[in-house]
Amino acid sequence: MKQPLLSFLAALRFLTIIPVSWRAESDGRNFADGLFYFPLIGLVIGGLCAFSTGMLGLFLPHTLVVFSGIVMLAGFSGFLHVDGLADTADGLLSSRSREEKLVIMRDSRTGVMGVVAILAVLGGKFAALSALPNGMLLPALLLMPIAGRCAIVISMAMLSYARPEGGLGRLFYSAETMRAAWFCTSFTGVLLCLSVVFSEISWKTAVLLVLVLTATLLLFVRWCRQSLGGATGDTLGAICEISELMTAVSFTIGLNGT
């Protein structure tokens, strides 16, 4: 990484709506190295969401705080990953050929499957997070976007890009993708361990979270490989949203199992 700050800013501008325009003209040369900073950007998003919901929790009921947190998680990325989730559902669940699925996923219109997928994932997040007490809600909101961005990098390392003509997600692929995946996994693992030490998360919940996320990622990667022959920008957004959901679910299961 020759210019780490520029690589970080390139990824930050791509993954969030945070208005930082300095040296934006150089983003095209720094997208690939920006992959190393995906979990860090997830930490930024999670930190902002946790802080904001913590403040809202001082005067709003728990369910409204959870709802606000979910909207902020999606909103900080400009709903980019939610859109990818909808397009992925429309394509993968269409029972069409590989080529037709890719065409469907490129269509800007959202079909029934896409709407159902959005409702299911966002509703699942709300149900899971609403079951958590305040002491567990903030750590969950902190870790969800980190896990989601780490899942993006790992899935990129496991899948080649499916569109021969290229696409938005292709910008981040490089010879360093596998190394970035290992780095992001290690970074996320360290943050998870620190969360166990400094919050109410138990080691049992942490282990469950790792197992659930690993199984989810492997199954989704296999589905994408069989259906599309690889990944697209939409599937990368989808695995981010799905990983956030499974993080929230793991927290809830871990809490009920203690």
BELLIN-V515582 format. One record per residue. N is the residue number from 1. RES is the residue in one small letter. PSI is psi in whole degrees, 0 to 359 (999 if undefined). BURIAL is b if it has 16 or more other ideal C-beta (glycine too) atoms within 10 Angstrom, else e. Layout:
n:N res:RES psi:PSI burial:BURIAL
n:N res:RES psi:PSI burial:BURIAL
//
This chain:
n:1 res:m psi:105 burial:b
n:2 res:k psi:325 burial:e
n:3 res:q psi:80 burial:e
n:4 res:p psi:321 burial:e
n:5 res:l psi:316 burial:e
n:6 res:l psi:325 burial:b
n:7 res:s psi:318 burial:b
n:8 res:f psi:315 burial:b
n:9 res:l psi:324 burial:b
n:10 res:a psi:316 burial:b
n:11 res:a psi:322 burial:b
n:12 res:l psi:316 burial:b
n:13 res:r psi:326 burial:b
n:14 res:f psi:320 burial:b
n:15 res:l psi:346 burial:b
n:16 res:t psi:173 burial:b
n:17 res:i psi:13 burial:e
n:18 res:i psi:123 burial:e
n:19 res:p psi:85 burial:e
n:20 res:v psi:112 burial:e
n:21 res:s psi:355 burial:e
n:22 res:w psi:126 burial:e
n:23 res:r psi:30 burial:e
n:24 res:a psi:336 burial:e
n:25 res:e psi:344 burial:e
n:26 res:s psi:7 burial:e
n:27 res:d psi:321 burial:b
n:28 res:g psi:331 burial:e
n:29 res:r psi:353 burial:e
n:30 res:n psi:2 burial:b
n:31 res:f psi:315 burial:b
n:32 res:a psi:313 burial:b
n:33 res:d psi:338 burial:b
n:34 res:g psi:342 burial:b
n:35 res:l psi:327 burial:b
n:36 res:f psi:339 burial:b
n:37 res:y psi:5 burial:b
n:38 res:f psi:311 burial:b
n:39 res:p psi:327 burial:b
n:40 res:l psi:320 burial:b
n:41 res:i psi:324 burial:b
n:42 res:g psi:322 burial:b
n:43 res:l psi:321 burial:b
n:44 res:v psi:312 burial:b
n:45 res:i psi:313 burial:b
n:46 res:g psi:321 burial:b
n:47 res:g psi:317 burial:e
n:48 res:l psi:319 burial:b
n:49 res:c psi:316 burial:b
n:50 res:a psi:317 burial:b
n:51 res:f psi:314 burial:e
n:52 res:s psi:315 burial:b
n:53 res:t psi:328 burial:b
n:54 res:g psi:320 burial:e
n:55 res:m psi:318 burial:e
n:56 res:l psi:329 burial:b
n:57 res:g psi:347 burial:b
n:58 res:l psi:338 burial:e
n:59 res:f psi:3 burial:e
n:60 res:l psi:151 burial:e
n:61 res:p psi:162 burial:e
n:62 res:h psi:317 burial:e
n:63 res:t psi:323 burial:e
n:64 res:l psi:326 burial:e
n:65 res:v psi:316 burial:b
n:66 res:v psi:314 burial:b
n:67 res:f psi:316 burial:b
n:68 res:s psi:319 burial:b
n:69 res:g psi:319 burial:b
n:70 res:i psi:318 burial:b
n:71 res:v psi:319 burial:e
n:72 res:m psi:321 burial:b
n:73 res:l psi:316 burial:b
n:74 res:a psi:323 burial:b
n:75 res:g psi:325 burial:e
n:76 res:f psi:336 burial:b
n:77 res:s psi:10 burial:b
n:78 res:g psi:24 burial:e
n:79 res:f psi:24 burial:b
n:80 res:l psi:315 burial:b
n:81 res:h psi:329 burial:b
n:82 res:v psi:319 burial:b
n:83 res:d psi:319 burial:b
n:84 res:g psi:322 burial:b
n:85 res:l psi:315 burial:b
n:86 res:a psi:313 burial:b
n:87 res:d psi:322 burial:b
n:88 res:t psi:317 burial:b
n:89 res:a psi:317 burial:b
n:90 res:d psi:321 burial:b
n:91 res:g psi:305 burial:b
n:92 res:l psi:331 burial:b
n:93 res:l psi:14 burial:b
n:94 res:s psi:348 burial:b
n:95 res:s psi:34 burial:e
n:96 res:r psi:181 burial:e
n:97 res:s psi:166 burial:e
n:98 res:r psi:314 burial:e
n:99 res:e psi:318 burial:e
n:100 res:e psi:323 burial:e
n:101 res:k psi:318 burial:b
n:102 res:l psi:324 burial:b
n:103 res:v psi:316 burial:e
n:104 res:i psi:317 burial:b
n:105 res:m psi:336 burial:b
n:106 res:r psi:343 burial:e
n:107 res:d psi:130 burial:e
n:108 res:s psi:343 burial:e
n:109 res:r psi:147 burial:e
n:110 res:t psi:128 burial:e
n:111 res:g psi:186 burial:b
n:112 res:v psi:315 burial:e
n:113 res:m psi:321 burial:b
n:114 res:g psi:318 burial:b
n:115 res:v psi:316 burial:e
n:116 res:v psi:319 burial:e
n:117 res:a psi:317 burial:b
n:118 res:i psi:313 burial:b
n:119 res:l psi:319 burial:e
n:120 res:a psi:315 burial:e
n:121 res:v psi:312 burial:b
n:122 res:l psi:321 burial:b
n:123 res:g psi:322 burial:e
n:124 res:g psi:319 burial:b
n:125 res:k psi:316 burial:b
n:126 res:f psi:316 burial:b
n:127 res:a psi:316 burial:e
n:128 res:a psi:314 burial:b
n:129 res:l psi:329 burial:b
n:130 res:s psi:336 burial:b
n:131 res:a psi:353 burial:b
n:132 res:l psi:143 burial:b
n:133 res:p psi:167 burial:e
n:134 res:n psi:326 burial:e
n:135 res:g psi:338 burial:e
n:136 res:m psi:339 burial:b
n:137 res:l psi:313 burial:b
n:138 res:l psi:315 burial:b
n:139 res:p psi:324 burial:b
n:140 res:a psi:314 burial:b
n:141 res:l psi:330 burial:b
n:142 res:l psi:318 burial:b
n:143 res:l psi:335 burial:b
n:144 res:m psi:308 burial:b
n:145 res:p psi:334 burial:b
n:146 res:i psi:312 burial:b
n:147 res:a psi:321 burial:b
n:148 res:g psi:315 burial:b
n:149 res:r psi:326 burial:b
n:150 res:c psi:320 burial:b
n:151 res:a psi:325 burial:b
n:152 res:i psi:312 burial:b
n:153 res:v psi:318 burial:b
n:154 res:i psi:318 burial:b
n:155 res:s psi:327 burial:b
n:156 res:m psi:323 burial:b
n:157 res:a psi:333 burial:b
n:158 res:m psi:342 burial:b
n:159 res:l psi:137 burial:b
n:160 res:s psi:168 burial:e
n:161 res:y psi:133 burial:b
n:162 res:a psi:335 burial:b
n:163 res:r psi:115 burial:b
n:164 res:p psi:333 burial:e
n:165 res:e psi:357 burial:e
n:166 res:g psi:179 burial:e
n:167 res:g psi:184 burial:b
n:168 res:l psi:316 burial:e
n:169 res:g psi:338 burial:b
n:170 res:r psi:340 burial:b
n:171 res:l psi:331 burial:b
n:172 res:f psi:352 burial:b
n:173 res:y psi:139 burial:b
n:174 res:s psi:181 burial:e
n:175 res:a psi:346 burial:e
n:176 res:e psi:5 burial:b
n:177 res:t psi:317 burial:b
n:178 res:m psi:318 burial:e
n:179 res:r psi:322 burial:e
n:180 res:a psi:323 burial:b
n:181 res:a psi:316 burial:b
n:182 res:w psi:320 burial:e
n:183 res:f psi:314 burial:b
n:184 res:c psi:322 burial:b
n:185 res:t psi:317 burial:b
n:186 res:s psi:317 burial:e
n:187 res:f psi:314 burial:b
n:188 res:t psi:322 burial:b
n:189 res:g psi:319 burial:e
n:190 res:v psi:317 burial:e
n:191 res:l psi:323 burial:b
n:192 res:l psi:317 burial:b
n:193 res:c psi:319 burial:e
n:194 res:l psi:324 burial:e
n:195 res:s psi:323 burial:b
n:196 res:v psi:319 burial:b
n:197 res:v psi:320 burial:e
n:198 res:f psi:7 burial:e
n:199 res:s psi:190 burial:e
n:200 res:e psi:7 burial:e
n:201 res:i psi:131 burial:b
n:202 res:s psi:161 burial:e
n:203 res:w psi:329 burial:e
n:204 res:k psi:316 burial:e
n:205 res:t psi:321 burial:b
n:206 res:a psi:315 burial:b
n:207 res:v psi:317 burial:e
n:208 res:l psi:318 burial:b
n:209 res:l psi:315 burial:b
n:210 res:v psi:316 burial:e
n:211 res:l psi:316 burial:e
n:212 res:v psi:315 burial:b
n:213 res:l psi:321 burial:b
n:214 res:t psi:313 burial:e
n:215 res:a psi:318 burial:e
n:216 res:t psi:315 burial:b
n:217 res:l psi:315 burial:b
n:218 res:l psi:318 burial:e
n:219 res:l psi:319 burial:e
n:220 res:f psi:319 burial:b
n:221 res:v psi:317 burial:b
n:222 res:r psi:319 burial:e
n:223 res:w psi:315 burial:e
n:224 res:c psi:320 burial:b
n:225 res:r psi:317 burial:e
n:226 res:q psi:324 burial:e
n:227 res:s psi:322 burial:b
n:228 res:l psi:344 burial:b
n:229 res:g psi:9 burial:b
n:230 res:g psi:202 burial:b
n:231 res:a psi:159 burial:b
n:232 res:t psi:173 burial:b
n:233 res:g psi:325 burial:b
n:234 res:d psi:317 burial:b
n:235 res:t psi:329 burial:b
n:236 res:l psi:320 burial:b
n:237 res:g psi:322 burial:b
n:238 res:a psi:316 burial:b
n:239 res:i psi:332 burial:b
n:240 res:c psi:311 burial:b
n:241 res:e psi:318 burial:b
n:242 res:i psi:321 burial:b
n:243 res:s psi:323 burial:b
n:244 res:e psi:317 burial:b
n:245 res:l psi:312 burial:b
n:246 res:m psi:333 burial:b
n:247 res:t psi:313 burial:b
n:248 res:a psi:318 burial:b
n:249 res:v psi:319 burial:b
n:250 res:s psi:320 burial:b
n:251 res:f psi:315 burial:b
n:252 res:t psi:315 burial:b
n:253 res:i psi:317 burial:b
n:254 res:g psi:321 burial:b
n:255 res:l psi:316 burial:b
n:256 res:n psi:338 burial:e
n:257 res:g psi:353 burial:e
n:258 res:t psi:999 burial:e
//
